[in-house]
C-alpha cells in the first residue's frame, strides 16, 4: 500500500516559530515520524510539501492511479482553496485531513475547510501524532 502525505504552506517552518500553537517539533521531526510510521505500519509513504497552491494541485493529480491513500494538511489553503477540493474530488483517492492544531478552537475563519469536504476523516489538535493516526486509519481501512 502506498500513501502520499501532502503538507501545505509554511509547514516547513515547524519548530522555528509559534511553538505555542504548533509545538516545538520541527519539520525534520515530522519526516522522521513519517518514516517510522511507514516501517511500523508496513506501508510505503511518500511526502510532499509546497508553499504553492498549484503545485499542491499538480501533486494530487499526479497521485491518480499511483497511490492508495492521501493524508493532507493543506495548511492555510484548507480555508480558501476550492482548487485543492476539486483536485481531491477529481482523483477520488481515499483522503484524510490532518491539522496539527485544534482549528475549531481558533479564529472563525479556520473553522471552514474546503479540502475536508473531500476527505473521509479529519484529525485535528493531536500535534504531529495526527499524521501517524491518519496513516494507521488508511492502512486499517484500505491496506
Ligand atoms: O493546524 C494546522 O495544521 C494548520 O493546518 C496549520 C496552518 C494553519 O493555517 C491552519 O489553519 C491550521 C499553518 C501552518 C503554518 O505553520 C507554521 C509553522 C511554524 C511557524 C509558523 C507557521
Backbone and ligand atoms as CSV (ligand in chain L), in Angstrom:
chain,resi,resn,atom,element,x,y,z
A,1,UNK,N,N,0.851,-1.190,0.000
A,1,UNK,CA,C,0.000,0.000,0.000
A,1,UNK,C,C,0.890,1.244,0.000
A,2,UNK,N,N,0.514,2.218,-0.851
A,2,UNK,CA,C,1.296,3.457,-0.906
A,2,UNK,C,C,0.430,4.647,-0.477
A,3,UNK,N,N,0.974,5.440,0.441
A,3,UNK,CA,C,0.252,6.613,0.960
A,3,UNK,C,C,1.080,7.869,0.665
A,4,UNK,N,N,0.399,8.872,0.151
A,4,UNK,CA,C,1.031,10.167,-0.124
A,4,UNK,C,C,0.644,11.146,0.989
A,5,UNK,N,N,1.642,11.741,1.618
A,5,UNK,CA,C,1.400,12.755,2.664
A,5,UNK,C,C,1.743,14.120,2.066
A,6,UNK,N,N,0.752,15.001,2.057
A,6,UNK,CA,C,0.920,16.323,1.449
A,6,UNK,C,C,0.812,17.399,2.534
A,7,UNK,N,N,1.790,18.291,2.566
A,7,UNK,CA,C,1.764,19.417,3.508
A,7,UNK,C,C,1.824,20.740,2.751
A,8,UNK,N,N,0.997,21.676,3.172
A,8,UNK,CA,C,0.888,22.961,2.506
A,8,UNK,C,C,1.819,24.022,3.080
A,9,UNK,N,N,1.515,25.279,2.776
A,9,UNK,CA,C,2.442,26.380,3.023
A,9,UNK,C,C,2.815,26.579,4.488
A,10,UNK,N,N,4.103,26.857,4.662
A,10,UNK,CA,C,4.714,27.220,5.945
A,10,UNK,C,C,4.923,26.052,6.896
A,11,UNK,N,N,4.418,24.882,6.554
A,11,UNK,CA,C,4.617,23.761,7.480
A,11,UNK,C,C,6.091,23.352,7.536
A,12,UNK,N,N,6.867,23.744,6.517
A,12,UNK,CA,C,8.319,23.504,6.560
A,12,UNK,C,C,8.988,24.365,7.638
A,13,UNK,N,N,8.231,25.320,8.210
A,13,UNK,CA,C,8.770,26.188,9.275
A,13,UNK,C,C,8.478,25.624,10.669
A,14,UNK,N,N,7.885,24.462,10.741
A,14,UNK,CA,C,7.548,23.876,12.050
A,14,UNK,C,C,8.748,23.873,12.973
A,15,UNK,N,N,8.507,24.229,14.211
A,15,UNK,CA,C,9.579,24.221,15.204
A,15,UNK,C,C,10.388,25.500,15.223
A,16,UNK,N,N,10.276,26.301,14.146
A,16,UNK,CA,C,11.066,27.529,14.065
A,16,UNK,C,C,10.375,28.670,14.807
A,17,UNK,N,N,9.034,28.744,14.639
A,17,UNK,CA,C,8.259,29.799,15.300
A,17,UNK,C,C,6.954,29.204,15.816
A,18,UNK,N,N,6.233,29.984,16.623
A,18,UNK,CA,C,4.906,29.636,17.137
A,18,UNK,C,C,4.823,28.255,17.803
A,19,UNK,N,N,5.790,27.937,18.684
A,19,UNK,CA,C,5.717,26.623,19.350
A,19,UNK,C,C,4.471,26.482,20.212
A,20,UNK,N,N,3.912,27.632,20.652
A,20,UNK,CA,C,2.695,27.581,21.482
A,20,UNK,C,C,1.516,26.997,20.735
A,21,UNK,N,N,1.482,27.181,19.432
A,21,UNK,CA,C,0.348,26.671,18.641
A,21,UNK,C,C,0.684,25.327,17.993
A,22,UNK,N,N,1.886,25.237,17.411
A,22,UNK,CA,C,2.203,24.048,16.607
A,22,UNK,C,C,3.184,23.095,17.281
A,23,UNK,N,N,3.620,23.435,18.522
A,23,UNK,CA,C,4.552,22.562,19.224
A,23,UNK,C,C,5.987,22.879,18.833
A,24,UNK,N,N,6.920,22.205,19.514
A,24,UNK,CA,C,8.334,22.546,19.286
A,24,UNK,C,C,9.011,21.575,18.327
A,25,UNK,N,N,8.268,20.578,17.859
A,25,UNK,CA,C,8.906,19.610,16.957
A,25,UNK,C,C,9.028,20.212,15.554
A,26,UNK,N,N,10.117,19.888,14.897
A,26,UNK,CA,C,10.451,20.513,13.609
A,26,UNK,C,C,9.867,19.722,12.436
A,27,UNK,N,N,9.991,20.313,11.253
A,27,UNK,CA,C,9.554,19.602,10.049
A,27,UNK,C,C,10.395,18.338,9.850
A,28,UNK,N,N,11.690,18.419,10.183
A,28,UNK,CA,C,12.549,17.216,10.094
A,28,UNK,C,C,12.023,16.135,11.036
A,29,UNK,N,N,11.526,16.533,12.221
A,29,UNK,CA,C,10.924,15.551,13.149
A,29,UNK,C,C,9.703,14.901,12.513
A,30,UNK,N,N,8.903,15.713,11.789
A,30,UNK,CA,C,7.723,15.148,11.119
A,30,UNK,C,C,8.160,14.122,10.070
A,31,UNK,N,N,9.202,14.443,9.311
A,31,UNK,CA,C,9.664,13.493,8.285
A,31,UNK,C,C,10.130,12.190,8.930
A,32,UNK,N,N,10.797,12.313,10.090
A,32,UNK,CA,C,11.232,11.100,10.807
A,32,UNK,C,C,10.023,10.303,11.281
A,33,UNK,N,N,9.017,11.008,11.795
A,33,UNK,CA,C,7.792,10.323,12.261
A,33,UNK,C,C,7.131,9.565,11.096
A,34,UNK,N,N,7.132,10.183,9.900
A,34,UNK,CA,C,6.522,9.521,8.744
A,34,UNK,C,C,7.293,8.256,8.370
A,35,UNK,N,N,8.628,8.344,8.416
A,35,UNK,CA,C,9.461,7.164,8.112
A,35,UNK,C,C,9.189,6.040,9.109
A,36,UNK,N,N,9.154,6.418,10.400
A,36,UNK,CA,C,8.893,5.417,11.462
A,36,UNK,C,C,7.531,4.773,11.256
A,37,UNK,N,N,6.535,5.623,10.925
A,37,UNK,CA,C,5.176,5.104,10.765
A,37,UNK,C,C,5.087,4.172,9.558
A,38,UNK,N,N,5.810,4.537,8.483
A,38,UNK,CA,C,5.822,3.668,7.299
A,38,UNK,C,C,6.331,2.287,7.693
A,39,UNK,N,N,7.421,2.273,8.486
A,39,UNK,CA,C,8.007,0.979,8.902
A,39,UNK,C,C,7.055,0.211,9.797
A,40,UNK,N,N,6.481,0.904,10.807
A,40,UNK,CA,C,5.655,0.173,11.783
A,40,UNK,C,C,4.334,-0.293,11.180
A,41,UNK,N,N,3.805,0.466,10.218
A,41,UNK,CA,C,2.522,0.066,9.605
A,41,UNK,C,C,2.734,-0.837,8.380
A,42,UNK,N,N,3.984,-0.930,7.930
A,42,UNK,CA,C,4.253,-1.768,6.745
A,42,UNK,C,C,3.649,-1.189,5.480
A,43,UNK,N,N,3.741,0.139,5.332
A,43,UNK,CA,C,3.233,0.797,4.121
A,43,UNK,C,C,4.360,1.660,3.539
A,44,UNK,N,N,4.202,2.020,2.256
A,44,UNK,CA,C,5.144,2.950,1.650
A,44,UNK,C,C,4.565,4.357,1.812
A,45,UNK,N,N,5.386,5.285,2.287
A,45,UNK,CA,C,4.909,6.667,2.465
A,45,UNK,C,C,5.796,7.600,1.642
A,46,UNK,N,N,5.156,8.380,0.789
A,46,UNK,CA,C,5.874,9.452,0.076
A,46,UNK,C,C,5.374,10.769,0.633
A,47,UNK,N,N,6.295,11.705,0.859
A,47,UNK,CA,C,5.845,13.003,1.375
A,47,UNK,C,C,6.134,14.103,0.378
A,48,UNK,N,N,5.281,15.141,0.396
A,48,UNK,CA,C,5.438,16.288,-0.497
A,48,UNK,C,C,5.017,17.531,0.269
A,49,UNK,N,N,5.867,18.560,0.236
A,49,UNK,CA,C,5.497,19.847,0.863
A,49,UNK,C,C,5.701,20.946,-0.161
A,50,UNK,N,N,4.749,21.869,-0.231
A,50,UNK,CA,C,4.915,23.028,-1.100
A,50,UNK,C,C,4.214,24.234,-0.495
A,51,UNK,N,N,4.754,25.392,-0.817
A,51,UNK,CA,C,4.124,26.649,-0.415
A,51,UNK,C,C,3.211,27.185,-1.513
A,52,UNK,N,N,3.040,26.415,-2.593
A,52,UNK,CA,C,2.342,26.913,-3.781
A,52,UNK,C,C,1.083,26.087,-4.079
A,53,UNK,N,N,-0.036,26.764,-4.177
A,53,UNK,CA,C,-1.321,26.079,-4.352
A,53,UNK,C,C,-1.322,25.185,-5.605
A,54,UNK,N,N,-0.851,25.738,-6.739
A,54,UNK,CA,C,-0.869,24.962,-7.987
A,54,UNK,C,C,-0.004,23.717,-7.907
A,55,UNK,N,N,1.122,23.808,-7.190
A,55,UNK,CA,C,1.985,22.625,-7.036
A,55,UNK,C,C,1.275,21.546,-6.216
A,56,UNK,N,N,0.485,21.984,-5.239
A,56,UNK,CA,C,-0.278,21.013,-4.431
A,56,UNK,C,C,-1.335,20.346,-5.306
A,57,UNK,N,N,-2.002,21.135,-6.160
A,57,UNK,CA,C,-2.997,20.574,-7.093
A,57,UNK,C,C,-2.313,19.591,-8.042
A,58,UNK,N,N,-1.149,19.987,-8.589
A,58,UNK,CA,C,-0.421,19.093,-9.513
A,58,UNK,C,C,-0.082,17.767,-8.834
A,59,UNK,N,N,0.345,17.831,-7.571
A,59,UNK,CA,C,0.750,16.592,-6.881
A,59,UNK,C,C,-0.465,15.691,-6.642
A,60,UNK,N,N,-1.601,16.292,-6.311
A,60,UNK,CA,C,-2.819,15.483,-6.119
A,60,UNK,C,C,-3.201,14.816,-7.439
A,61,UNK,N,N,-3.126,15.559,-8.534
A,61,UNK,CA,C,-3.445,14.963,-9.846
A,61,UNK,C,C,-2.461,13.848,-10.186
A,62,UNK,N,N,-1.184,14.074,-9.881
A,62,UNK,CA,C,-0.137,13.059,-10.140
A,62,UNK,C,C,-0.470,11.740,-9.431
A,63,UNK,N,N,-1.100,11.870,-8.240
A,63,UNK,CA,C,-1.340,10.691,-7.396
A,63,UNK,C,C,-2.341,9.707,-8.003
A,64,UNK,N,N,-3.133,10.172,-8.942
A,64,UNK,CA,C,-4.196,9.326,-9.508
A,64,UNK,C,C,-3.599,8.071,-10.154
A,65,UNK,N,N,-4.053,6.904,-9.688
A,65,UNK,CA,C,-3.547,5.643,-10.232
A,65,UNK,C,C,-2.208,5.219,-9.644
A,66,UNK,N,N,-1.622,6.054,-8.787
A,66,UNK,CA,C,-0.296,5.714,-8.235
A,66,UNK,C,C,-0.308,5.488,-6.737
A,67,UNK,N,N,-1.264,6.070,-6.006
A,67,UNK,CA,C,-1.283,5.878,-4.555
A,67,UNK,C,C,-2.672,5.403,-4.114
A,68,UNK,N,N,-2.673,4.766,-2.935
A,68,UNK,CA,C,-3.923,4.174,-2.424
A,68,UNK,C,C,-4.602,5.063,-1.394
A,69,UNK,N,N,-3.882,6.048,-0.904
A,69,UNK,CA,C,-4.468,6.933,0.102
A,69,UNK,C,C,-3.674,8.227,0.185
A,70,UNK,N,N,-4.365,9.287,0.582
A,70,UNK,CA,C,-3.718,10.597,0.745
A,70,UNK,C,C,-3.973,11.100,2.159
A,71,UNK,N,N,-2.907,11.583,2.804
A,71,UNK,CA,C,-3.025,12.322,4.070
A,71,UNK,C,C,-2.644,13.753,3.721
A,72,UNK,N,N,-3.534,14.694,4.003
A,72,UNK,CA,C,-3.256,16.073,3.572
A,72,UNK,C,C,-3.490,17.079,4.682
A,73,UNK,N,N,-2.482,17.924,4.877
A,73,UNK,CA,C,-2.642,19.126,5.704
A,73,UNK,C,C,-2.409,20.305,4.762
A,74,UNK,N,N,-3.479,20.872,4.216
A,74,UNK,CA,C,-3.298,21.953,3.243
A,74,UNK,C,C,-2.916,23.277,3.891
A,75,UNK,N,N,-2.749,23.282,5.211
A,75,UNK,CA,C,-2.378,24.490,5.969
A,75,UNK,C,C,-3.365,25.620,5.649
A,76,UNK,N,N,-2.886,26.822,5.361
A,76,UNK,CA,C,-3.807,27.954,5.154
A,76,UNK,C,C,-4.751,27.720,3.968
A,77,UNK,N,N,-4.310,26.931,2.977
A,77,UNK,CA,C,-5.181,26.670,1.816
A,77,UNK,C,C,-6.415,25.836,2.184
A,78,UNK,N,N,-6.358,25.213,3.370
A,78,UNK,CA,C,-7.537,24.492,3.875
A,78,UNK,C,C,-8.781,25.373,3.770
A,79,UNK,N,N,-8.574,26.648,4.175
A,79,UNK,CA,C,-9.708,27.543,4.403
A,79,UNK,C,C,-10.050,28.404,3.188
A,80,UNK,N,N,-9.307,28.209,2.094
A,80,UNK,CA,C,-9.510,29.078,0.923
A,80,UNK,C,C,-9.613,28.344,-0.397
A,81,UNK,N,N,-9.060,27.122,-0.476
A,81,UNK,CA,C,-8.796,26.562,-1.805
A,81,UNK,C,C,-9.866,25.604,-2.319
A,82,UNK,N,N,-10.695,26.123,-3.216
A,82,UNK,CA,C,-11.637,25.249,-3.932
A,82,UNK,C,C,-10.850,24.404,-4.938
A,83,UNK,N,N,-9.692,24.907,-5.404
A,83,UNK,CA,C,-8.875,24.150,-6.372
A,83,UNK,C,C,-8.371,22.844,-5.748
A,84,UNK,N,N,-7.951,22.899,-4.487
A,84,UNK,CA,C,-7.490,21.663,-3.825
A,84,UNK,C,C,-8.672,20.734,-3.576
A,85,UNK,N,N,-9.802,21.287,-3.166
A,85,UNK,CA,C,-11.018,20.469,-3.017
A,85,UNK,C,C,-11.349,19.769,-4.341
A,86,UNK,N,N,-11.359,20.510,-5.430
A,86,UNK,CA,C,-11.719,19.924,-6.730
A,86,UNK,C,C,-10.727,18.845,-7.151
A,87,UNK,N,N,-9.436,19.069,-6.874
A,87,UNK,CA,C,-8.420,18.068,-7.241
A,87,UNK,C,C,-8.644,16.778,-6.450
A,88,UNK,N,N,-8.923,16.908,-5.149
A,88,UNK,CA,C,-9.171,15.711,-4.331
A,88,UNK,C,C,-10.408,14.969,-4.828
A,89,UNK,N,N,-11.434,15.731,-5.204
A,89,UNK,CA,C,-12.650,15.093,-5.726
A,89,UNK,C,C,-12.357,14.420,-7.066
A,90,UNK,N,N,-11.546,15.076,-7.896
A,90,UNK,CA,C,-11.265,14.548,-9.240
A,90,UNK,C,C,-10.563,13.196,-9.164
A,91,UNK,N,N,-9.578,13.064,-8.264
A,91,UNK,CA,C,-8.821,11.806,-8.218
A,91,UNK,C,C,-9.562,10.741,-7.422
A,92,UNK,N,N,-10.426,11.181,-6.512
A,92,UNK,CA,C,-11.251,10.255,-5.735
A,92,UNK,C,C,-10.440,9.180,-5.008
A,93,UNK,N,N,-9.307,9.570,-4.481
A,93,UNK,CA,C,-8.475,8.668,-3.672
A,93,UNK,C,C,-8.873,8.870,-2.213
A,94,UNK,N,N,-9.046,7.779,-1.429
A,94,UNK,CA,C,-9.403,7.967,-0.016
A,94,UNK,C,C,-8.429,8.937,0.661
A,95,UNK,N,N,-8.985,9.961,1.315
A,95,UNK,CA,C,-8.128,11.008,1.871
A,95,UNK,C,C,-8.519,11.315,3.311
A,96,UNK,N,N,-7.493,11.619,4.108
A,96,UNK,CA,C,-7.695,12.038,5.495
A,96,UNK,C,C,-7.035,13.408,5.661
A,97,UNK,N,N,-7.776,14.330,6.258
A,97,UNK,CA,C,-7.275,15.684,6.519
A,97,UNK,C,C,-6.660,15.713,7.920
A,98,UNK,N,N,-5.484,16.320,8.023
A,98,UNK,CA,C,-4.829,16.449,9.335
A,98,UNK,C,C,-4.559,17.917,9.623
A,99,UNK,N,N,-4.836,18.337,10.854
A,99,UNK,CA,C,-4.394,19.642,11.342
A,99,UNK,C,C,-3.685,19.444,12.666
A,100,UNK,N,N,-2.511,20.049,12.758
A,100,UNK,CA,C,-1.702,19.903,13.969
A,100,UNK,C,C,-2.406,20.571,15.148
A,101,UNK,N,N,-2.939,21.756,14.904
A,101,UNK,CA,C,-3.632,22.498,15.961
A,101,UNK,C,C,-5.121,22.156,15.948
A,102,UNK,N,N,-5.798,22.557,17.022
A,102,UNK,CA,C,-7.247,22.356,17.076
A,102,UNK,C,C,-7.911,23.566,16.409
A,103,UNK,N,N,-8.114,23.447,15.104
A,103,UNK,CA,C,-8.623,24.597,14.343
A,103,UNK,C,C,-9.984,25.076,14.851
A,104,UNK,N,N,-10.741,24.174,15.454
A,104,UNK,CA,C,-12.068,24.571,15.960
A,104,UNK,C,C,-11.981,25.536,17.135
A,105,UNK,N,N,-10.847,25.519,17.808
A,105,UNK,CA,C,-10.687,26.380,18.989
A,105,UNK,C,C,-9.984,27.688,18.635
A,106,UNK,N,N,-9.798,27.944,17.339
A,106,UNK,CA,C,-9.056,29.135,16.921
A,106,UNK,C,C,-10.003,30.135,16.229
A,107,UNK,N,N,-9.482,30.975,15.353
A,107,UNK,CA,C,-10.306,32.017,14.718
A,107,UNK,C,C,-11.427,31.381,13.882
A,108,UNK,N,N,-12.554,32.088,13.766
A,108,UNK,CA,C,-13.682,31.527,12.998
A,108,UNK,C,C,-13.304,31.143,11.559
A,109,UNK,N,N,-12.375,31.917,10.920
A,109,UNK,CA,C,-12.057,31.587,9.522
A,109,UNK,C,C,-11.364,30.242,9.379
A,110,UNK,N,N,-10.814,29.715,10.486
A,110,UNK,CA,C,-10.169,28.389,10.425
A,110,UNK,C,C,-11.174,27.263,10.585
A,111,UNK,N,N,-12.424,27.601,10.797
A,111,UNK,CA,C,-13.423,26.558,11.031
A,111,UNK,C,C,-14.114,26.112,9.753
A,112,UNK,N,N,-13.728,26.747,8.633
A,112,UNK,CA,C,-14.208,26.272,7.330
A,112,UNK,C,C,-13.075,25.499,6.677
A,113,UNK,N,N,-13.382,24.275,6.233
A,113,UNK,CA,C,-12.373,23.511,5.490
A,113,UNK,C,C,-12.961,23.062,4.165
A,114,UNK,N,N,-12.409,23.621,3.081
A,114,UNK,CA,C,-12.831,23.154,1.746
A,114,UNK,C,C,-12.277,21.759,1.485
A,115,UNK,N,N,-10.982,21.567,1.717
A,115,UNK,CA,C,-10.365,20.258,1.455
A,115,UNK,C,C,-11.091,19.159,2.232
A,116,UNK,N,N,-11.499,19.498,3.457
A,116,UNK,CA,C,-12.155,18.497,4.304
A,116,UNK,C,C,-13.433,17.939,3.694
A,117,UNK,N,N,-14.037,18.707,2.777
A,117,UNK,CA,C,-15.276,18.237,2.140
A,117,UNK,C,C,-15.016,17.036,1.224
A,118,UNK,N,N,-13.742,16.820,0.860
A,118,UNK,CA,C,-13.411,15.664,0.017
A,118,UNK,C,C,-12.664,14.594,0.816
A,119,UNK,N,N,-12.604,14.758,2.136
A,119,UNK,CA,C,-11.878,13.796,2.970
A,119,UNK,C,C,-12.857,12.986,3.802
A,120,UNK,N,N,-12.520,11.709,4.008
A,120,UNK,CA,C,-13.476,10.901,4.778
A,120,UNK,C,C,-13.264,11.024,6.271
A,121,UNK,N,N,-12.178,11.632,6.679
A,121,UNK,CA,C,-11.921,11.788,8.113
A,121,UNK,C,C,-11.048,13.020,8.324
A,122,UNK,N,N,-11.258,13.690,9.461
A,122,UNK,CA,C,-10.403,14.819,9.844
A,122,UNK,C,C,-9.843,14.548,11.231
A,123,UNK,N,N,-8.517,14.742,11.364
A,123,UNK,CA,C,-7.860,14.595,12.668
A,123,UNK,C,C,-7.255,15.955,12.999
A,124,UNK,N,N,-7.665,16.538,14.129
A,124,UNK,CA,C,-7.157,17.877,14.453
A,124,UNK,C,C,-6.788,17.976,15.924
A,125,UNK,N,N,-5.781,18.824,16.193
A,125,UNK,CA,C,-5.412,19.081,17.585
A,125,UNK,C,C,-4.616,17.977,18.239
A,126,UNK,N,N,-4.053,17.073,17.454
A,126,UNK,CA,C,-3.292,15.954,18.022
A,126,UNK,C,C,-1.791,16.124,17.781
A,127,UNK,N,N,-1.378,17.326,17.337
A,127,UNK,CA,C,0.044,17.543,17.057
A,127,UNK,C,C,0.499,16.666,15.894
A,128,UNK,N,N,1.794,16.387,15.870
A,128,UNK,CA,C,2.329,15.572,14.759
A,128,UNK,C,C,1.786,14.151,14.786
A,129,UNK,N,N,1.356,13.690,15.963
A,129,UNK,CA,C,0.808,12.332,16.070
A,129,UNK,C,C,-0.404,12.135,15.162
A,130,UNK,N,N,-1.062,13.239,14.810
A,130,UNK,CA,C,-2.220,13.148,13.920
A,130,UNK,C,C,-1.873,12.491,12.595
A,131,UNK,N,N,-0.634,12.719,12.125
A,131,UNK,CA,C,-0.224,12.095,10.850
A,131,UNK,C,C,-0.128,10.582,10.999
A,132,UNK,N,N,0.417,10.143,12.158
A,132,UNK,CA,C,0.512,8.704,12.405
A,132,UNK,C,C,-0.887,8.082,12.427
A,133,UNK,N,N,-1.815,8.767,13.116
A,133,UNK,CA,C,-3.185,8.248,13.216
A,133,UNK,C,C,-3.842,8.174,11.846
A,134,UNK,N,N,-3.559,9.170,11.010
A,134,UNK,CA,C,-4.181,9.188,9.673
A,134,UNK,C,C,-3.671,8.033,8.819
A,135,UNK,N,N,-2.350,7.785,8.882
A,135,UNK,CA,C,-1.776,6.678,8.108
A,135,UNK,C,C,-2.321,5.344,8.626
A,136,UNK,N,N,-2.391,5.209,9.957
A,136,UNK,CA,C,-2.906,3.964,10.549
A,136,UNK,C,C,-4.359,3.735,10.128
A,137,UNK,N,N,-5.134,4.818,10.086
A,137,UNK,CA,C,-6.543,4.704,9.669
A,137,UNK,C,C,-6.638,4.185,8.230
A,138,UNK,N,N,-5.833,4.776,7.322
A,138,UNK,CA,C,-5.903,4.364,5.910
A,138,UNK,C,C,-5.446,2.909,5.755
A,139,UNK,N,N,-4.418,2.525,6.524
A,139,UNK,CA,C,-3.922,1.134,6.459
A,139,UNK,C,C,-5.019,0.182,6.930
A,140,UNK,N,N,-5.627,0.524,8.064
A,140,UNK,CA,C,-6.684,-0.327,8.642
A,140,UNK,C,C,-7.859,-0.485,7.672
A,141,UNK,N,N,-8.239,0.621,7.038
A,141,UNK,CA,C,-9.438,0.613,6.213
A,141,UNK,C,C,-9.187,0.070,4.797
A,142,UNK,N,N,-8.027,0.382,4.225
A,142,UNK,CA,C,-7.794,0.051,2.808
A,142,UNK,C,C,-6.574,-0.845,2.559
A,143,UNK,N,N,-5.756,-1.086,3.611
A,143,UNK,CA,C,-4.493,-1.807,3.403
A,143,UNK,C,C,-4.676,-3.314,3.230
L,1,LIG,O1,O,-3.110,23.244,12.470
L,1,LIG,C1,C,-2.712,23.049,11.317
L,1,LIG,O2,O,-2.104,22.040,10.981
L,1,LIG,C2,C,-2.942,24.134,10.271
L,1,LIG,O3,O,-3.233,23.486,9.034
L,1,LIG,C3,C,-1.639,24.913,10.164
L,1,LIG,C4,C,-1.736,26.105,9.229
L,1,LIG,C5,C,-2.950,26.971,9.542
L,1,LIG,O4,O,-3.084,27.991,8.571
L,1,LIG,C6,C,-4.235,26.154,9.607
L,1,LIG,O5,O,-5.301,26.998,9.960
L,1,LIG,C7,C,-4.109,25.034,10.606
L,1,LIG,C8,C,-0.496,26.994,9.331
L,1,LIG,C9,C,0.800,26.281,9.104
L,1,LIG,C10,C,1.901,27.242,9.394
L,1,LIG,O6,O,2.862,26.578,10.171
L,1,LIG,C11,C,3.769,27.349,10.835
L,1,LIG,C12,C,4.778,26.660,11.459
L,1,LIG,C13,C,5.715,27.351,12.164
L,1,LIG,C14,C,5.669,28.715,12.251
L,1,LIG,C15,C,4.651,29.398,11.628
L,1,LIG,C16,C,3.702,28.709,10.910
